Amino acid sequence: MGIRLEELWYTGHPLYLPLLPLSAVFAAAAWLRRRAYRSGLLRAGALPVPVIVVGNISVGGTGKTPLTIWIYKFLKAHGLSPGVVSRGYGGHARSWPQQVRPDSDAFMVGDEPLVIARHCGGPVAVGPDRLACASALLQHHRCDVIISDDGLQHYRLGRDVEIAVVDGVRRHGNGHCLPAGPLREPVSRLKSVDMIVTSGIAGRGEFAMKYLTMPMRQVRVELPGGTPPAPAQGVAVHAVAGTGNPDAFFNSLRTRGYRVHRHAFPDHHRYEMTDICFNDGLPVIMTEKDAVKCSRFAGPEHWFEPIEAELPPVFGHRLLELLKRYSHG
């Protein structure tokens, strides 16, 4: 059986060593590109409202989307009118940018933006050019702050606040850039961001983000016959995850007593009915990101777990301080 890249990145397997020359080239290219924007050789687009970028320096899931949703609701509660832009990975729309509504098709706009739209109920736009997305939001909505879900390396979109999200368990892996390691930019990039949020145990100077697991919901809500009881803890279940770090979801179920049959898929996987139907009577539990792509063909045995981020009050205070810095010019 071959070695997966994740095994090279996070287990210290020595097979990553031949890839180090390529990683050096990748890191140099990332540095040069960022330097070109900072020096003005390449120009970032400025917007008339502050821009908050939520991103990471590693590939895979670190919790950017739950944090984006938290920030949106926090700013909304403090009297602001935020809008969200995202890349829309996995979306197949023929034209961009696309406005995302709670009833949008995940196949067209991507799974994560649809989750954001359903949780926030506010303006969301997706597309490869986040600057164009933000401009579209400002044209059609009265937004006074833009939140970019992902995009720490999308320097074409000017930003006023940078927030990096770190996986508290896997951290930075072996510390190398792609392809020898999981990093999009060297760890030193974190010194230039405004705040670091860690999903799990936070290090010095970092803000800890916890996940609150909400009651399970059926993937397909319009099924006849009423709502059956959610799977009880301790039963055997099929667990389905097409995320950047599916083991985090599987482990979460195990810690609550479920006997898990794992079904891991690539991030942003396009599901078919055969992927989630096992015909053995066991419940099937998936992430919300997967559920938005399976609602058309899900049955009464399919459930998902919504999660909400929880941040310490000091994080919100610091965010408001940074936005005040923008308002003061």
C-alpha positions, 0 to 999 in steps of 0.5 A: 500500500502506498504512502499518502502525503498526509502520512509524510507530512504529519508522521515524520516519515522520512520519504518526504526528504527527496521532496525538499528541493521542490519545497524550497522552490515552492516557498521561494515562489510564495515569498516572491509573490507576497513581496511583489504585492507588498512592494507595489509591483503587483497591486492589490485592490482596495475597497471602501470598507474594511476587509477581514481575511480568515485563512491558514498557511496549511492545506486541509481543514482547520476550522476557517468556515466555523470561524467565519460564521462566528465573526459574521454573527458577532459583527452583526450583533454589534450593529455592523452589516457584514458580507462574506466572499469565498472561493467556492471550491467545488462549484461548477457555475459557468460565470463568476461571481455567484451570489449564494442564498440558503437555497442555492445548489452546492454543485454550482456554488460550492459546499462551504459557501452554502453552509455559510449562507444557511447559518448567516442568512446574509450576503455571500458571493463566491468566485475565483477572484475574491476582489470581484466577489467583494465588489459585487457584494458592495454593488448589490448590498449595503455591506460595511465590512467584508469577510473573506473565508479563506484567501490568506494567500489571495493577495489581489484582495487587499485586507485590513485584518488577517486572521490565521487558523491553526489545527491545534492537534496537527499544528504545522506538520513537519514544518515544510512547504508543499510538496514535502510538507502541508504548508502553503507558506512558511511558518514565519508568515504567521508573524505578520498576521493580526491574530492566530486562532487555534482549533483546540489547545492554543499556544502562547499568543493564540486564541482557542476556538472550541466547537459546540456540537448541536443536536443532530438533524436529518439531511433530508427534512421533507421525508414523510412519516415524521422525524425518527429519533436521532442515533443514540450514543453507543450504537454502530454508525457509518460516518461519512466525511469529505473534509480536509481532516476527516479523522477529526470528525471520526474521532469526535463521534468516537469520543461520544461513544459511537462505534464508527465505520469510517468512510473518508472522501476527498475534500469537496467530494461530489457525492452520489447515492452509492457513496452514502447508502450501505443497505444494512440498517445502520444510521449514517452520520456526516458533516454539515458540509457533506450534508448540503450535497446529499440532500437530494438523495438522502433517506431517513437514516442520514443525519448530520451534526451542525457545529458552532464555534466558540471564541473567548470574549477577548477575541471579539474585543481585539477584533473590534479594536482592529476595525476601529484602527481602520475607521481611524484611517 
